[in-house]
Amino acid sequence: MGATLPERRHELDVPYLSERPYQSDDTKSLQLQSERLPEIAPNTQSDLPERRAEGLVTLTLTASLPQLHPATCISKDSVSCSGPNKLQFGTLFLGLVFLSIGTGGIRPCSIPFGADQFDQRTEEGVNGVASFFNWYYLTFTVVLLITQTVVVYIQDQVSWIIGFSIPTGLMACALVIFFAGMKLYIYVKPEGSIFSSIAQVIVAARKKRKMKLSAEDDGTVTYYDPPVKDSVLHKLHRSNQFRFLDKAAVIKEGDLTSEGVPANKWRLCSIQEVEEVKCLIRIVPVWSAGIISLMAMSQQGTFTVSQALKMDRHMGPKFEAPAGSLSVISLLTIGIFLPIYDRVLVPFLRRITGHKSGITRLQRIGTGIVFAILSMIVAGLVERVRRTRSIKSGDPTGMTPMSVFWLSPQLILMGLCEALNIIGQIEFFNSQFPDHMRSIANALFSLSFAGSSYLSSFLVTVVHKFSGGHDRPDWLDKNLNAGKLDYFYYLIAILGVVNLVYFWYCARGYRYKVGLGDFKEEKSYSDVEMTSKSNN
């Protein structure tokens, strides 16, 4: 929890930068780009939690010491709001960079490191990993809930010093606990360079591209298939998919030394290395479908907030809910649903399907995509009702005599989507990537979020450009009553349906990674396909 609390730091930084007059365009850009570093930077180190701690300490110091921050901006007047000097700006920059580097070390490596603690060659270990992903994300959700309520309230109403000290203190506790357990952890040692191994398989297969392989194993060729060095790693079977890559493992005269090892790794690779490259090729189509499926989630923090600002947000006579806190509804949905899913639904579905996880990982992702589509359809219907009521009320400010909790159904559906789709993707990537590439798997998942964000921005730009004209406002006009936000939601739903069909096509032909210790139900997705075939 301590390491995860700063995860949504942009929700903490923006008000801080606004109150302290840091908030020039350059500083906004600095903050946004620093938040993208974990997604686009190489996530290859797992021992960087102290960088995040240093970042939090630095930000706490900027709030605590008057010398390290500009005076509080009382008015928007440029004379009274003096900007930061070089020392203040440099300290802020250093804190954000340390925080980003630490995030880049923790985010992609914490999940695979946790999964490594289970022996996935046993049924108990496989079931333990499945529960680990659910409970990890539940903890992550609880932390975000605390961040968006308690910590934000303390920073806004009490003190920035205390507000930054809380995550700093929790991060310090997390470091102590992490290092205290160093002797208890299971470490999976990497075998050589990940990327050079991929390149070697491709080059070796190309060098032997003219070689003919028989349709079935008839003993005419011999494959290089030594045992894996690390007992924790899965030994992968040679599969019949992408057989052109098998040529990289065919032993020809002069390929082996007298010790029985490859004379040139760019001419001869092991079956294990070949199968690992095949795993990556299989994953790419599913990963691309995941990017589009996350687009609906990107709208939750933008247009949903815009709608909330034009609705009645009162809870009782005195309290008014902040528009930006509506995402708490999705977080609560996740927090309630995940324990029920793990303890009730999975055992129930296991008895029906015979699958150890109740349903396959791809089925879980597909179900999450369906909930995302339903969320966008409901969002469009609610927006249509909101706009109609607002126009009829004739309020010059555009306010709608309608409770903000009309937005709850779409947020609940989005929470279910997140609990199924996100965790399904995390579990899928961690199980299907080669064992020593799991940190890359989680970096790829982070890249999916970045890709969906940019794709969503591109879609917004296209809609702005082509949906208006002839003196008519576009769908996403600043005046929600003049625009057609519901059409935009329906457009995302249509794209979601197209993506669901594409995902189904990719999933239908997907072959799960099969190791010597894996169970029969993991051999092919077709064993428990996405409902329709088994029912027919």
Secondary structure, 3 states (H helix, E strand, C coil): CCCCHHHHCHHHHHHHHHHCCCCCHHHHHHHHHHHHHHHHCCCCCCCCHHHHHHHHHHHHHHHHCHHHCCCCCCCCCCCCCCCCCHHHHHHHHHHHHHHHHHHHHHHHHHHHHHHCCCCCCCHHHHHHHHHHHHHHHHHHHHHHHHHHHHHHHHHHHHCHHHHHHHHHHHHHHHHHHHHHCHHHCCCCCCCCCHHHHHHHHHHHHHHCCCCCCCCCCCCCCCECCCCCCCCCCCCECCCCCCHHHHHHHECCCCCECCCCCECCCCCCCCHHHHHHHHHHHHHHHHHHHHHHHCHHHHCCCCHHHHHHHCCECEECCCEECCHHHCHHHHHHHHHHHHHHHHHHHHHHHHHHHCCCCCCCHHHHHHHHHHHHHHHHHHHHHHHHHHHHHHHHHCCCCCCCCCEHHHHHHHHHHHHHHHHHHHHHHHHHHHHHCCHHHHHHHHHHHHHHHHHHHHHHHHHHHHHHHHCCECCECCCCCCCCCCCCHHHHHHHHHHHHHHHHHHHHHHHHCCCCCCECCCCHHHCCHHHHCCCHHHHC
